[in-house]
Amino acid sequence: MKRIAFALLALAGPLAAQAPDMASTIEYRQGIYKAIRWNWGPLAQMVQGKAPFVRADFVKRATRISFLSHQLLEGYPPGAHEGAVTDALPAIWENFDDFSAKLDSFKLEARNLRLVAESGDEPAIKQQFIKTAGTCKACHDKYKAD
């Protein structure tokens, strides 16, 4: 049993050190965005009054979005746009500091959305939802093809 564990550990190091190919990187990034959208939609429905406001569900989904926001930058390594057909514009890599700053704003506001959601203060939650959505729009306007 110890030999099997050692063999698995020995293999894990080289496998972890290998960088994923660009197709896998893009798939990873798009998967995170799909998961964010999956959670964002019901929040928007609640904020717009199109679905009942269920605090526990709102907190759960806001927590997920906050968690996922911290994984996005990893999906944008140098060269991840070359030869790929995605909605990510080359401007991301041309202005990477600005793009990273916009992702940082999203992470901050997504965290704040989670915190405000936990308070249960619906007017504050709606305000923070709009603020968080603004960080999405700021990035999409400049760095996403529509």
N, C-alpha and C positions, 0 to 999 in steps of 0.2 A: 504494500500500500504506500509506503514511504517513497518507493522508487517511482510510482505513478505520479504522486504529487510533485516530486522533484522534476520529473520529465515535463509535466504541465507548466510548472514555473519556469523551467528553462526555455520552453517554447514561447511563453507569454511575453518575455522581454523583447525578443526580435520582432514579434508580431505587433506589439504595441509601438515599437519604434518606427514602423513603416508608415509613411504618410499615405492616406487614402488617395485614390485616383480622383481626378477632377469630377468625373461623373458621380462618384460616390459622395463627394463633397457637396455637389449641387443637390443631389437627392436628400442628403442630410439637412441642408439649409431649407429646402422646400418642405421637408417633413415638419420641421419646427414651425414654419409659417402656417402650415395646414393645421397643426395642433393649436396654435394661437388663434387662428380664425374659428376653429371648432369651439373654443371657449369664449371668444369675443362675441360671436353672434348672439348667444343667449343673454349676455350682459347687455348688449345694445337693445334687445327686445325688452328687457326689464326696465332699463333707463327710459326708453321711449313710451313705456306704458302699454306695450303690445303684448306683454306677458306679465303675470303677477310677479311682484318683487318677493323673492324667496331669499332671505338673508343668507342662509346656510349655503345655498347653491351659488349665490353671488360670491361669497367668500371663497368657496372651493375653486371656482373658475378664475377669480382674480389671483389667487395663490398660484395656480398653474401658470398663468400668463407671466407673473413675476418670475417664477422659476425658469420658464422657457426663455425669457428675454436675456438671461445671462448666457445662453448657449448660442446666440445668433452670430456673434463676431467670429466664432470658430469656423463658420461656414463661408467665410470670405478671405481665404488665403490669397497671397499674391498669384496672379495668373488665373484665378478661378473663373474668369469671364472669357478667356481666349478660346475661340472655337466652339463656344457653348451657346445654345439658343435658350435664353432665359429672359425673364423680365428685369433682371438686374442690369442696369446700365453701366457701361465702362466708366462713367463718371465716378462710380464708387471708388475704383482703384486710382483714378486720377486725383481725387480729393479725399483720400482715405482718412486723414485727420478729422475733416469735417463730418464724414460719414460715421466714424467711430464716436464722435461727440454726439451725434444725433442718436445713435444706439444707446449711448450712456444716458441721454435724457429719457429715452424710452424705458430703460431699466429703472431709473429713479422714479419716474411717474407710475410705472407698473407696480413698483414696491409701495408707493404711496396709495395707489388704488387698493391694494391688498389691506394696508393698514386702516384706511378709512372704511373699507367694507366691514372690517371686524368691529368697528364702532357701531354699526347699525344706523347711522345718521343718514337717512336717504337723501336729503338735499345735498349734503356734503359729498356723498357717494356719486351723485349725478354730476356735480361740479368736477370732481376728480376724474370721472370717466371721460368727460369732455376734454379735460387737460391731457389725459393720457392719449386720447384719440388724436389730439393735436400733434403729439410727437410722432405718431404713425404717419400722419399727413405730411409733416415736414420732410420726412425721409422719402415717402412715396413721390411727392411732388418733384424732387430733385434726382432721385436715384432709381426709380422704378418705371419701366415702360408700361403704358396702359393700353 
